[in-house]
Amino acid sequence: MSREGAGILRRVPRSRYRVPVHAAVIHGHRPSPISRPRGRAAEGEIMVDYSPLMPEVLENPYPIYKRLRDEAPAYYCEEFDCWALSRFDDIWEQSGDSESYSAALRGTTPCHLITKQQTVFPSVNMMDPPEHVQNRALISGAFKPRRVAALAPIVEQIVLRHAKNLESGRRVDLVRDYIAKIAMESACVLLGLPIEDADHVYSYVVRYFDRAPGKPGLTEDGLRAAAELNDYLGAIIRHRRQHPTADDVLLNAYLNARFEGKGLPDDNIASQMATLVIGSTDTMPKIFAAFVLELFRAPGMRKELVNDPTLIPNAFREGLRYGMPTQFLGRTVVKPVQLHGKTFEPGQAVIFLFPSANRDEREFPDPDRFDIHRESKRILTFGHGNHSCLGIHIAALEGELATRHLLARMPEFAILEPEIERLKSEFVAGIVGLPAIAG
């Protein structure tokens, strides 16, 4: 899905956009116990300890997220001078407040706010009004329901092509052989990239998000992949300037844009496009994999979907809630904020723990139960407010079609759970390998 929050590096004029690896990032870091700062527990009170880089959080954050919601809904992380919000209503309200918080000041991703391996670069997710409003309006037409509906036959053909991998009795990786290819090729269509380049482009995304075991933060190869992706996109942009086509809705919007009478430089467009590429391709496979795993574990629900495919859209929405892979995005405080008796001071970071919010008992009854019949009026998988995800409609389309054709061809699939591959990450965590066979 085209997630604004997914940022990426552009190695262009170095004085403007260069992103050094911060000396303070120590791979293999294990946060040590810290003293109780302001906003923490009084002496003798038992209080949860949390850091986004703690091994316990990287392994399975949900138990700690629950304790945060119950014990410290506004939790201060001293080592990062950062507040972590874990409850649904708090994140819903605060993430939509563009007067008290800035996305442009220091960026929005863990690489900006926590590991500090990147600084702000041209990206719609790292802008504040009015610049953000102008840039989002520029490209929003490419993601609107009418455009996505027009692309539906093309996306279905992509799904059908890769559904051929779901032959009865054949072992298949439902991430690498199926949903990842669907997501990347659909992104190429949506963003105006050559579909034959899909595997090549996806390799950049995988390298960017990969993490060395026990070492949170970007790897050196991830930084190289980011630069290579931007070089690739720069070449595409230069070619399109020389050979424009009418059907490149998003690229044409960038190429024809004028702000104060000036067009956007190619390096700026490449940087903004990179955000859209990785946002359209990395989260969707992890969400789908978690969803399919839960269907395997709940054969009764899976059978319901096989017998009545009209239930699939709502079921996939539950998958979106239940398996949110993006651990957090954030902002920088620019005005004092009072919340839960704490004061967020200007200059401090605030991070929004989206997976925690999607499991908040205050919003969802029995939230740790996967239920395809749950009707959730609000979820935070796509964020909220002016930085909400542009890709909500294409994600729903991909998820519905991929699920329908999977169940049509493998109605009683079996997941080989001991062989599941998971990426442990402070940023986008989840299943990257999901081996399955027909049941």
QUICOR-V115743 format. One line per field, one symbol per residue. ss: DSSP state (~ for helix, > for strand, _ for the rest). psi: psi as a letter, one per 40 degrees, with the letter a starting at -180 (. if undefined). burial: I if it has 16 or more other ideal C-beta (glycine too) atoms within 10 Angstrom, else O. A space follows every 50 residues. Layout:
ss->???
psi->???
burial->???
//
This chain:
ss->_____________~~~~_________________________________ ____~~~~~__~~~~~~~~~~__>>>>~~~_>>>>__~~~~~~~______ >>_______~~~~__________~~~____~~~~~~~~~~~~~_~~~~~~ ~~~~~~~~~~~~~________>>_~~~~~~~~~~~~~~~~~___~~~~~~ ~~~~~~~~~__>__>____~~~~~~~~~~~~~~~~~~~~~~~______~~ ~~~~~___>__>___~~~~~~~~~~~~~~~~~~~~~~~~~~~~~~~~_~~ ~~~~~~~_~~~~~~~~~~~~~~___>__>>>>>___>>>__>>>____>> >>_~~~~___________________________~~~____~~~~~~~~~ ~~~~~~~~~____>>_~~~_>>>____>_>>>>_>>>__
psi->ighdehiiihgahdddehhihhdehhiehhhihiihaieaiihehhiihh heehdddddgeddddddddddgdghhhddefihhheidddddddeegede ihdddeaeiddddcefeiihihhdefiiieddddddddeddeeidddddd eddddddddddeedefihehhihecdecddddddddddddefihdeeddd ddddddddeihhhegiiiidddddddddddddddddddddddgiidegdd dddddeihhfeiihiddddddddddddddeddddddddddddddddegdd dddddddgeeedddddddddddfhdhdiiaihheihhhhfeihhihdiih ihgddddefhdedhhgdehhheehhhdhiedeaiaefihdeddddddddd dddddddddgdfihhgdeehhihhiechiahehghiih.
burial->IIIIIIIIIIIIOOOOIOIOOOOOIOOOIOIOOOOOOOIIOOOOOOOIII IIIIOOIIOOIOOIIIIIIOOIIIIIIOOIOIIIIIIIOIIIOIIOOIOO IIIIIIIIIIIIIIIIIIIIIIIIIIIIOOOIOOIIOIIOOIIOOOIIOO IOOOIIOIIOOIIOOIOOOOOIIIIIIIIIIIIIIIIIIIIIIOOOOIOO IIOIIIIIIOIOOOOIIIIOOIIOIIIIIIOIIIOIIOOIOOOOOOOIII IIIIIOIOOOOOOIOIIIIIIIIIIIIIIIIIIIIIIIIIIIIIIIOOOO IIOIIIOOOOOIOOIIIIIIIIIIIIIIIIIIIIOOIOIOOIOIOOOIII IIIIIIIIIIOOIIOOIOOIIIOIOIOOIIIIIIOIIIIIIIIIIIIIII IIIIIIIOIIOOIOIOOOOIOOIOIIIIIIIIOIIIOIO
//
